[in-house]
């Protein structure tokens, strides 16, 4: 008689792609593994340990990664375009050359030097849709970050001096509901947390308040009073909004 454990293992093997890694993986341990160059596109991994793993040039397009631990992993040159990363820890990870175009991030830890040394174009891709990410105390001074979406993200104490955030989505209505097929929004607003951030010379012209955190639905320019109150921002010395 086949045990439940054997059935689970069989299911994992059946779902394994040609690269030899499982398509679906819950609570797996690949810490320290050499997975460089593997075809891992469209995988669905939850609670997986990838600390210190070698993922150089790995294909992770369209991957769904929730609660995955990438601490000190090597993701240089990895392709994460159109991936979904939720609750992922990237502390100490190497991201040089990694591609993030179209990726959606939620609750991702980007502290402890993860963003250091990345070019502006890569930062815009990485932060293009970053809801509730932790960027507290990061150094982004002088960076061109126009058009990103960082609603609900923690940038408290961040150095954004002379950075370009023009046209970015910084705020969204915090409550949405549907009735009779019509989507409605409340008057409550949630923004990125800019408390204690250095905004001297930061370009905030045209920053937006949208119907949701991904910049979908109706958007309008945020007025300075809303940004001060909802983002806890000291706008002294900032350009706009």
LINNOR-V438145 format. One record per pair of residues at least 6 apart in sequence whose ideal C-beta (glycine too) atoms are under 7 Angstrom apart, sorted by the first residue. I is the first residue (numbers start at 1). J is the second residue. If there is no record, write none. Layout:
i:j
I:J
I:J
//
This chain:
i:j
12:22
15:22
15:23
15:24
16:22
16:23
17:23
17:39
18:39
19:38
19:39
19:40
21:35
21:38
21:40
23:43
23:44
24:44
25:45
25:48
26:46
26:47
27:47
28:45
28:48
29:49
30:48
30:49
30:50
30:53
31:49
31:50
31:51
31:52
31:53
32:52
32:53
33:53
34:54
35:53
35:54
35:55
35:58
36:54
36:55
36:56
36:57
36:58
37:57
37:58
38:58
39:59
40:58
40:59
40:60
40:63
41:59
41:60
41:61
41:62
41:63
42:62
42:63
43:63
44:64
45:65
45:68
46:66
46:67
47:67
48:68
49:69
50:68
50:69
50:70
50:73
51:69
51:71
51:72
51:73
52:72
52:73
53:73
54:74
55:73
55:74
55:75
55:78
56:74
56:76
56:77
56:78
57:77
57:78
58:78
59:79
60:78
60:79
60:80
60:83
61:79
61:81
61:82
61:83
62:82
62:83
63:80
63:83
64:84
65:83
65:84
65:85
65:88
66:86
66:87
67:87
68:88
69:89
70:88
70:89
70:90
70:93
71:89
71:91
71:92
71:93
72:92
72:93
73:93
74:94
75:93
75:94
75:95
75:98
76:94
76:96
76:97
76:98
77:97
77:98
78:98
79:99
80:98
80:99
80:100
80:103
81:99
81:100
81:101
81:102
81:103
82:102
82:103
83:103
84:104
85:103
85:105
85:108
86:106
86:107
87:107
88:108
89:109
90:108
90:109
90:110
90:114
91:109
91:111
91:112
91:114
92:112
93:114
95:114
95:118
96:117
99:125
100:125
100:126
101:125
103:129
104:129
105:129
105:130
105:133
106:131
106:132
107:132
107:133
108:130
108:133
109:134
110:133
110:134
110:135
110:138
111:134
111:135
111:136
111:137
111:138
115:123
115:138
115:140
120:143
120:144
123:143
123:145
124:145
124:147
124:148
127:145
127:148
127:150
128:148
128:149
129:149
129:214
130:149
130:150
130:153
131:151
131:152
131:153
131:213
131:214
132:152
132:153
133:150
133:153
134:154
135:153
135:154
135:155
135:158
136:154
136:155
136:156
136:157
136:158
137:157
137:158
138:158
139:159
140:158
140:159
140:160
140:163
141:159
141:160
141:161
141:162
141:163
142:162
142:163
143:163
144:164
145:163
145:164
145:165
145:168
146:164
146:165
146:166
146:167
146:168
147:167
147:168
148:168
149:168
149:169
149:214
149:215
150:168
150:170
150:192
151:169
151:170
151:171
151:172
151:190
151:191
151:192
151:213
152:190
152:192
152:213
153:192
154:193
155:192
155:193
155:194
155:197
156:193
156:195
156:196
156:197
157:196
157:197
158:197
159:198
160:197
160:198
160:199
160:202
161:198
161:200
161:201
161:202
162:201
162:202
163:202
164:203
165:202
165:203
165:204
165:207
166:203
166:204
166:205
166:206
167:206
168:207
168:208
169:208
169:210
169:215
169:219
170:191
170:192
170:207
170:208
170:222
170:227
170:231
171:189
171:190
171:191
171:209
171:222
171:226
171:230
171:231
172:190
172:209
172:210
172:211
172:212
172:213
173:185
173:186
173:188
173:189
173:211
174:186
174:188
174:189
174:190
175:185
175:186
175:188
176:183
176:185
176:211
176:212
177:184
185:211
189:209
189:226
189:230
190:230
191:227
191:230
191:231
192:231
193:231
193:232
194:231
194:232
194:233
195:232
197:233
199:233
199:234
199:235
199:237
199:238
200:237
201:237
201:239
202:238
202:239
203:239
203:240
204:238
204:239
204:240
204:241
205:239
205:240
205:241
206:221
207:221
207:222
207:241
208:219
208:220
208:221
208:222
209:219
209:220
209:222
209:226
210:216
210:217
210:219
211:217
211:218
221:241
222:241
223:241
224:235
224:241
227:233
227:235
227:241
228:235
//
